[in-house]
Amino acid sequence: MSDDIPPLVERIHDAPGRIVLVTSGGGSRAIADLLEVAGASRTVLEACVPYCRAAVLDYLGGNPDQYCSPRTSRALAVAALLRAHRQREINAQAAPSPEADQAAPLAGVACTAGLKTDRPRRGEHRAHVAVQSDGRTTTYSLTLEKDRRTRAEEERIVARLILNALAEFVGLTERLELDLRENEPLGRKETIAPEPWRELMLGRRDAVCVGDCDEPARVVFPGAFNPTHVGHRRMAELATRLLGEPVHFEISVSNVDKPPMDYTEMERRIDEFDDDAHVWFTRAETFEAKSRLFPGATFVVGVDTLRRIAAVRYYADDPEARDAALKRIAARGCSFLVFGRDIGGTGFVRLGDLDLPEPLARICREVPAEQFREDVSSTELRRRAGRDE
């Protein structure tokens, strides 16, 4: 350990703040730096190193587009923050804890890195560190000159960056020197969340509306909108024309098979929409949960989404549980406006091509292919953008 690290770590341990730290691909030296200085239990609730892809996926609960990226670091930090809250609750229930411990701010701190290895690396040597607290998302991104340093030297820089990020979180002004060259930029981005977003993140409310949402949401278009594209816009326009009601867009911050969403990502998704759009952030992972939030609504979906709604694997492989959930959606007066889609390897799929359970089939209405066909995918757009970068 460098001589300048223990004094900073000691001050971190003395400052208010509790963290769950997770590193993947690099930065694990920071865990040792924190634990080698007495008093680490005042700072570290948990430290994890999910290194292989399966471990990262398990920690996130969903598959990221890239394993070393600012977005993945932030998603890991969100998962870590939620673990920190659960662990503090469990500790409080197990044994009384000092009032200062219960009042200390919590954060998830995460790092994803792609550093020097024993085989040729095609991309840059880089690291992304994210700190997710209750009220803000902060991301630090660093690109290192390729083949200038050994793996151990790159690891030490990333570990020092993590400690600097942690020092900022607990309110210290001291920073460790990173010894970077002019061609090794360190970027920083911060998003401070409005109070409703904080309550949504922590599960204290189920939905937050951005924009003018005074009128009831009778037509709801759920999706990731990552990014929005011409297909989304045409679907919204047609839904408004067919149903005579404005479309409200809905984005769930927690999803089955997708990483959790942070404040920076929420802000970016909002920027995809026009200023007068009705946009909801929710915690509704399933359409049954969405039907509770928006009773009587018509949900605008593609056939690929409808096929997932009908899939028994999302209901613990229990057809009876699936049918019961679909009946509850129908009982709340909800229905589906279904758009055909070109699904890779299958071609263009219509509503009539699906074998749906009866409780779902009777609450679906199709938009004919003559009225709508846009063979564009947000996933493909993200893939192209990644290649362009």
N, C-alpha and C positions, 0 to 999 in steps of 0.2 A: 504494500500500500504506500502511495506517495505521501511525503510528509505533510502536504497541504490538505489531504483528505480527512484525516481524523478530526481536526478542529472543526471543520464544517459539519461533518456528520454528528459530532457531539452537540453542536448548536441545533441541528435538525431534531435530534432526540429531545432536546430541552424545549423546543417550540411546540405549540399546540398543533395537532394534525396527526391523523391516523391514515394509513394507506394499505391497499392491496397492490402489490407490484407484480407485473407479469412481463416477461421478456421472451422474444422468439427470434432466433436467428442471430442474436448478439445482445450485448449489454448485461449478461448475467453477472459480470464482475461487480456491478453495482449492488447486487444482493449481498455478496461477501463484504463489500465496503460498509454497508449498513450494519450487518450482523457482527462484524469484528470489533465494533465500538460499543462499549457497555451502554445499556439503556435502550437497545433496539426494540424492546417490547413496548416502549412508549410510542413508537412510530409504526412498526411493521405488524399488521394483523396477519398477513399471509404473503408469501412470495412463491411464484410459480414459473416454470420454464417449459411451456408447451412447445416442443421443438419440431416434431414432425407435423406434416400437414393434417393428419387425422387428429392429433392432439389440439391443434389450433381450432379446427372445425368443432371439436367437442366443446372447447371452452367458449366459443362464440355462439354455438347453437345454429350455425348456418355457414354456408360456403362463401368466402369472400372472392371478389374478382381477382385480386392479387394478394399474395401473402406478405409482401413487404411493401407497404404503402401508408400514406397518412390516414386514409380511411380505415384500414384494418387496425392500425395502432389505436385510433379513436374508438373503434368498436370494441377492441379488447379492453380499453380503459373504462368504457361504459359497463361492460360485464364485470370488471374488477370493482368498480364503485358499488354496483348492486350487491356484490358479494360482501363488501365492507359493511354495508348497512345490515345485511342479514347476520353477519358475524357479531356485530355490536349488539343486535337484538338478542341473539342467542346467549352472548356473554352476560347481558343484563338479566336474563331470565335465570341463568345458572347460579349467579352470585351477585350480590349488590356491588356496584362499581362506583368509584369516586365520581362526584358530579362533574368534575373537570373532564373525565374520560367521556362521559355521555355528551358533553357540550363540544368536544373537540371536532373540528371540521374533518370530513372524510374525503378521500379521493381514490380513484383508480388511476394508477400510473402504468403505462404500457409502452413497450418498445418493440418494433419490428425492424430487422436489419438484414442487409445483404452484404457481407464483408468478405475479405480475402479467404479463399478456400484452397483445397489441394487439387482442384481441377479448374480449367479455364472458366471464368465468369463472363458471360456475354454483356450483361448490363453494368451499370455503374456500381461502385461501392457506396452504400448509402445507409442511412438510419433515420427512423421516424419515431419520435417520442411524443406521447400524448398524456396529458393530465386532465382527467374528468372529475370535477367536483360537482356539488349539488347545483352550483350556479353558473359554471362556465366550462368551456372546452378550450384547451390550449394545446397547440401542436407545434413541435419543433422538427424541422427537417434539415438533414445535413448530408451533403455529397462530398465524399473524400476522393482525393486524387488516386487514380487506380495504380496499384503496384508500387506506391511510394513507401508503404509501411508494411510491417509484418502483421499477421492476424492479431497477435497479442497487443501490438501498438494500436491497431484500430479498435480493438475491444476496450482498451483503456480510455480512449477518447469518447466512445459511446457511453461507457459507464459514468464518466465525468459529466457528460451532457445530462444523463438521467439524474444525477445528484444535483446539478444546477436547476433542473426543472423542479425537483422536489424542494430545494431551498426556496425557490420563488413561491411555490404553493404555501409553505408555512410562514412566509412573510419575511424571509431573510434577504439582505441586500448583497451578501458575499457571494462570489461566484468563483469556480475553479477555472483556471486557464486551460483552453482546449488546444492551443498550439496549432491553429489552422493557417493555411496559406490563403492568399487573396483569391485563388481559384477554387476555394472550398467554402462556398456560401452556407451560412446557417440561417434558415428562414424560421419565422415565428408567426403563427396566426392564432387569434383568440376570438371566441364568440361568447359574449355574455348573454345569458338567457333571460327573457322576461319571466316574471313570477309564474304565470300559468304553465310555461314550458317546464319549469322546475318541478311543479306539482305533478305534471304528467310523467316526467322522468322517474319520480319517486313513487308513482302509483297512488298519489293522493287525489287524482282526478282521472276520469276515463277519456276525456276528449277536450280538445282546445280548438277553437275556430280562429283562423287568421283572416282578417278582412271583414266585410259586412255579411254577417250570418244571422241577421235578425229574423229573416223569413225561414220557415220550416224547410228542412232538407228532404224534399219529396223524391228527388232524383239524385242518387249518390253513385259516383264513379270511383271505386276503390282501385288503388294501384300504387306502385313504387314511384312512377314518373321519374325515372332515373336513366336518361333524361326524358322529358316530354318530347313528342314528335308529331308529325303531321297526322298519323293515325289516331293518336289521342284527341287531337283537336277536332278532327272530322267526326269521331265517335261522339264527342260532347255536343257538337253542333247538331248532328242528326238526332241524338237523344232529346235535346231541347225541342227540336221541330216536331218529333213524333209524340212526345209526352206533354208538351205545352208548359214545361216547368224548367227553370234554370238548373244547371248541373252543379252539384256540390262535389268537389274532389276530396277523397279521403285517403290519407297515408297513415298506416300503422307504424309506430316507432318500434314495435316488437312484432316479429313475424315468425311463423313456422318456417324453418329452413333458411332463414336469412339472419345476418348479424344485426345486433341492436343498433339503433340510430343515436347519434350524438347531436349536440346543438349546432355545430358547424355544418353538419350534413342536413339538418332540418332547415337551416337558413339557406343553404344551397338549393334544396328542393323548392322552397318558396319562390326563389328567384326565377324558377322555370315558368311561373305563371304570370298572367297579366295582373296588373294592380287591382282590377275590379273582380278578380276570380274569388269564388267561395272555396276555401281550402280548410280542411279539418285534419289535425293530427289526433290520432286515437291510440289506445292500447288494445284495440279489438283485433286479435290475431285470427279469429275465425269469422265466417259469415253469420254464424249464430250470434256471436258477440256483437257484430255490426247491426244485426236486426234488433238487438236490445237498445242500441244507441239511436237507431233511426227507424222506429216502428212505422210501418206503412210506406216505406220507401221502395222505389224501383232501383235495383242495383244494375249499373251498366257494366257488362263483363264481356270478355272474349270467350270463345269456346274452350280455349286452353285453361282458363280459370274455372269455367263451369265443369270441366272434366275433373279438375282437382277437388271441387266441392263434392262431386259424386264419388270420389275415390275412398274406399273403405280404410285405406292405410292411415288416413287422417282422423279416423275414429277408432283407433286401437284395433283395426281389422275386424270390427264388429258391425255387420250390416244393420242389425237392429238399432244400435246406437246411432248410426248414420241416419237412418230413416226417422228416428225420433227427433234428431236435431233438425232435419229438414222440415218436419211437421211443425216444429216450434217456430221456425222462420216463417212458414206460411201462416200460422196462427197469429203472428204479429202483423199480418197484412202486407208482407214484403213479397216482391217478385223480382224477376230478372229479365232485362233486355239484352239479348245475346247477339253478338257480332261474330261472323265467321272469321277465321284466320288461316293463313298459310303456316302449317306446322311442319318443320323440317322432316323430310323423309316420308311424309304423309300426303303432302299437297294441301290444297284448300279444304278446310273442314267446316261444315255447316252444323247448325243445331241438330238437324235431322239425321246427321251421321253418327250422333252419339247415342249410346244405349244407356239411358238415364233411369234411375229409380223413379217410380211413379210420383212420390211426393214432390220431387224436384221438377219432373217434366211438366206437371200441370201448372206450375207458376212461372214458366218460361215463355218468352215471346221472341221470335227471331226477326232480325233485320236482314232482308234478302240481300244476296251478293250483288244484285243489280244496283242496289242503293249504296252499298259500301264494300270496298275491298282495297285495303292498304297493306301491302306485304312489307312491313317495316317492323323492326324489333329494337327495343331499348338495349337489350343485351348485346346485339350486334353493333349498335351505335357505340356503346361503351368499349367494345372490343376494338373497333376501328380507331377510336380516340386514343386508346392505349398504344396501339401500334404507331399512330402518328407521333405521339410523344416520344 
